[in-house]
Amino acid sequence: MAQAQIIKTKVGIVGGGPAGLMLSHLLAKQGIDNLVVESRDHETIRNTHRAGILEAGSVKMLTDTGVDGRVLTEGDEHEGIDLRFNGESHPLDFKDLVDATVTLYAQNEVFVDLAAARKRDGGDVRYEAEVTEVLDLETTTPKFRFSDKDGAAFEVHCDILVGADGSRSFCRRAVTGEQDYKIEYPFAWFGILTEAPKSAPELIYANSPHGFALISQRSETVQRMYFQCDPAENVNDWSDDRIWAELQKRVDGPDGFQLKQGPIFDKTVLAFRSFVREPLSHGRMFLAGDAGHTVPPTGAKGLNLAFADVKVLFEAIDSFYATGSDALLEGYSDLALQRVWKAQNFSYWMTSMLHTREDASPFETKRALGELATVTGSRFGQQYLAESYTGWPHK
């Protein structure tokens, strides 16, 4: 076997999605040398359609740090959402309630912008690079090994190793003994992309006796929609007509609201869970984004939590190189987890309130409707949801 080539850098980042690339971008702006390795190729990530609702803090991270400003020109700013139950819509005006908005901008577009910024700035990002081992995490020189698409072997020596490699994180799985907190949900989302105009100006979150539905958007001509389904559902069993009938059934009401339909060109089943690894660090390795925690998509928190992690971790790394003190690095996990658990609570709450479990008793079903009526019937209730949805201040 050929000898692995040694690469030395200050920060080694495993994972080249939005979290890893944003951290790399911020570090490079401060002159902190770093290397990113990513198992997928650029085009696969670019063409992986994932929804993206960005809090104002996430938009600010992109625009204020010199990433391409497409999020401002092509993103769709939203000032609220509709909660729909008992066949009636209840609009929540975020601007009025908490003076905040969110921006609809697909996660793969965020990746495209960050990848372009790293290429523009001469960043070292290795795609199609498979990590095979992490080692020496408790030392001052953690290491990881990877092979590139041609089979060449490399060993990275760094001061700090960051696992930003997603929910199936190799870095996280390489460490045992930490505490994992998780729950599985008994349902999934059946998601579609359709060539159709917007059905409504804002996103609709619908609770119905037939199950949850989310009427979301992508652009003026392409829309993203979801309905609650069994995790084992087969997309090939669903014709376009059947999908539209199921979606319409879940938003039907006395107001006669009708979805605007069109050809469906993408179908997927999205299973989800709540998960947190504690702590988010092990020696000189730090986890960020989905590598350390995942949330159900109902609260629109996934990418925003990843960026919040990155902000805290970047400031800790910057402090380490500026002062020689590792105090902020040692405090990274505790500080990041404060926001993580707030987001877990909000995401769990939204999911529980809006979805209909098959085994739910009539009492539980009516109780959830009472909760929705309480939230929408109180300005304070609306403000809690609006503040949580649009995001808490970055610390």
N, C-alpha and C positions, 0 to 999 in steps of 0.2 A: 504494500500500500504506500502511495506517495506521501511524503512528509507534508503536513499541513502548513500553509503559508501563514506567518504571524502578521496580524494587523494590530497596531496600537492606536488607541484613540481615548479621549477623555470619557465620553458617554457612548455606550453601545445600546442601540434601541432595536429590540426585536418586535417587528410589526410595523408595516408601512401603510396602515390605514390613516384616517384623519387624526387620531390621537398621536400616533408615532410621528407623523409628518409635521404636525403642529409643534410638538416638542422640539423636533429637530430644527424647525424654522426659527423658533424663539432662541434656542441655544446658539445657533449660527449668528444671529443678529448680535449676540453678546460676545462673539468671538470664541465660543466654546466648541471645540472640535467634536464631531459626533459622526457615527455611522449608523445607517438604518438598513436592516435586512428584512425582506418580505417574501413569503413563500409563493404568493400569487404573482401573475404578470400584470402589468399596468392595464391592459385592455380588459382583462377579466374583472378587475375591480371597477373600472370605469363603466362597465356594462352590467354591473350588479345593481339592479334597481332597488333602492331602499328609500323609504320616506325620510324626510328631514324637516323637523320644525325647530327652528333655531331661536333660542332666547336672545334678547338684546345683547347680553354679555357675550354670547358666542359670536354674534355678528360683529361686535366691536373688536373681538380678538382677531378676526379675519381682516377687517378693514384698517384697524389702527396699526397693524404690524407689517403692512406692506404686501399682503397677499392680494391677488387680483380682486378688484371690486365688483366682480360679476354678481355677488350676492345682493348688491344694492340695485343693479340694473336689471337682473333677471329673476331675483328672488321676489316673492309675492308677500308683501307685508299684510298681516292680519291683525285686526283690532278686537277680535273676540271669537267666540264659538257659539253654537246653538246646542243646548241640551234638549233632546226631544224624548218625551215619554207620555204615555197615555194618548199618543197620537197628536200631541201638541208641541210646538217649538217654544223654547224659552231662551232668548238671546242673552248672552253675557257680553257686555261692552267693556273690554279690558282697559281701554283708554280712560273711560269714565271712572271705572272702579279703582284702578291702581296706577293709572297714567303709564301704561306699558303696552308693548305690542310683541308679537312674534313674527318670524319670517319663514315662510314655506320655501325651502330650498333643499333639493334632494341631496342625500348624504353622498352619493357618488359624484355629484357636482362639487361638493366641498373637497372631496379627494382630488378631483381634476385640478382645482385651483391650487391646492397645497402642493401637489406633485409638480405642477408647472413652476411654482415659486421656488421649490428646492432645485429644480433643473436650472432655472434662470440664475440662481445664486451659487451654482456650482456644488450643490450638496451631494454627498456620497450616499446614494440610495441604491441598494442592490435588490432587484426584483428576481423572482424565481430562485430564491436562495433558501434552502431548507435547513433549519436549525436542528442539530442532532444531539447536542449536549450542552448543559450549562454546568459550570463547576467553579469551585473556589469562591463561593458567594460570601463566606464569612471573613474573607481576607480583604486587603485593601486593593487587590487586583482581581476582581471577578472576571470570569472568562466564559465565552461560549463558542461552540464550533458549528460551522455550517458548510454546506456544499452548494456550489452554484449549478446552473442549468447544464453546464458541460461536465459536471462531476468533479471539478477542482475543489480541494478541501482547504478550509481556512480556519484559523483560530484567532478570535478577537480578544485582546487584552485591554481592559478599560478600568477606569476608576469607579464608574457607576454603570450598572446594567439596568435597563428598563424593559419590562415586559408589557408591551402594548399590542399583544398579538391575539386579541379577540377572545370570545367566550370559550373557545376550545384551547386556550392558552397553553403552549408547551412550557413556558416559563413557570406558570402557576402549578402545573401538574408535576413539575420536576422537584417540587418541595412538598414534603409531608409534615404533619404535626401541627399545622395551623388549623384554625376553626373555620369551617364552612357553614354558612347559614343559607338555607334554601327551601323553597316550596315549589311544587309543580302545580300547574293549573289544569283542570280537567277539560279544557277547551283550547282551541286555536283560532287563528284568523284565516279565512279564505280571502286572499287578496287578488284584485284584478287591476290591470291598466286598460283603459278604454279610450278610443278616439271619440270624444264627445265634448260639448261645451260644459261649463260649470253648471251644476244643478242648483247651487246656492252661493251667495257671496262669501259665506263663512263655512268652516267645517261643521258638520253635524254629527254629534255623538248621540246615538239613539238606543234607548232601552225599550225593548218590546217583548211581548209574551213569546215571540218566536226566537228571541236571542238578540244580541247586540249587533249594531251596524255602525260603521264610520264612513261617512260620505266626505272624502277628502279630495284634494286637488293636486295637480302637477303643473298645469299651464292653462292657457286659454282654450287649448284644443285637446289636451290629454288629462284624464282624471284618474285618481287612485281611489279605490273603494274597497271596503272589507266587510265581511260578515262573520259572526261567530260560527264555528263549526267543530266537529270532532277532530282531534289531532290526527286520526288515521284516515281522514277524508282523502279521496283520490280525485285530483282535479280533472282527470280524463272522464269521470262520470258526469261532469257538469257541462251541458251545452250552454251557449250564450243565452238562449231563451230561459232556461232554468235558472241561471244566475240572476238575470234581471228580475225574474218573478220573485226570487228569494229576497233580493235587496229591496224591491218595492214593498213587499209584504212587511218588512221591518220598519219602514218609515211611513206607512199608510196612516192616515188620520182624517178627521172630519174637515180639515182645511183643504183636502184634495191634493196635497203635495205630490208631485210626480218627478221622478228622476229623469234626467235627460240622457238618453241611451245612445250607444254607438257600438262599433265593432270592438270586441275584446281581443287584445293581442298579447296579453300576458296573464297567466294564472298561477298562483302559488299558495301553499298552505304554510302558515307561519306559526309554529309552536313557540310558546314562551314560558318563562319561569322567572322567579325572583331568586337572586343569588348574591351573596356577599362573602368574600374571603377576608378574614381578619387574622393578623394585620395585613396591610397592603405592602408589606416589606419583609424581606428576609435577608439579613446581613446587608450587603451592598446592592441587592436587587429590589426594585420598586415596581409595583404593578399599577397600571393606569388604564382607565376605561373598562371595556368589557372583560378584559383579562382579570380584573378584580371584582367586578360586580355587573350584574345584568338586571334590567327591570322590564316588566311587561310594557308594550308600546303605548298603552292607553294614556299614560301621563306625559308622553312626548319628552322623556328625560334622557334617553340613552346617550346620544351624541353630546348633549349639553353637559351631562355628568362627566363624560370623557374630557371635554375641554376644561371643565372646572378642576379636575384632577391635574391636568397638564399645567394649568396656571400655578397651582400650589407647588407642584413638583419642580417646575422651572425656577420659581423663586427660591426654592430650597437649594437647587443645584447652583444657581447663580451666586447665592450667598456663600456656599461652600468654596467656590473658586475665588470669590472676592475677598473673603475673610479668613479662610482656612478652618472655619467652624462648621461642624456638622450638626449643629443644634436644630436647624430647620429641617434637615434630612430626617433626623430622628423624630421630629414632630409631624412629618408628612402624613403618615397613616392616620393618626388621630384627627388631624384637621380635615383631611379629605373625607373621612368616614362620617363626620358630622353632617355634611351635605348629602352624602350617599344615603344615610338612614332617613333623612327628611324626604328625599326623593323616593325611597322605597315605600315609605308610608303613604305618600301621595299617590304613587302608581298603584299600590295595592288597593287603596280606597277607591280610586276611580274605576279600577277593574271590577271590584266587588259590587260597587253601586250600579254599574251599567250592564254587566253580564247576567245572564240567566242560567244557573246551573240546572242540569237535567234532574238532579235529585233534590232540588230546592223545594221546601214545603210551601204551601200557600201563604203561611205567615211570613216566611223569609222574602217571598216575592213582593208581598204588600209592604213589608218593612222597607225594602229598597226604594219603592215608589215614594214612601213617606220621607225617606232621606233626600231624594231628589227634589221633592216639594219643599222641604225645609231649606235646602241650599238655594234653590231658585227664588223662594219666597222671602228671603232675607238679604238685605244689602251686605250684611256682615258675612253671611254664608257665601254669597257671590264673590266677595273680596278675598276670602280664604282661597277659593278655587282659582281665581284670577291671579293672585300673588304666586301661588304654587306653580301654576301652569306657565306663567311668563318668566318665572325664575327669581330666586333670591339673589341679593347682591353677592358678587364675588369677593371673597376675603383675601 
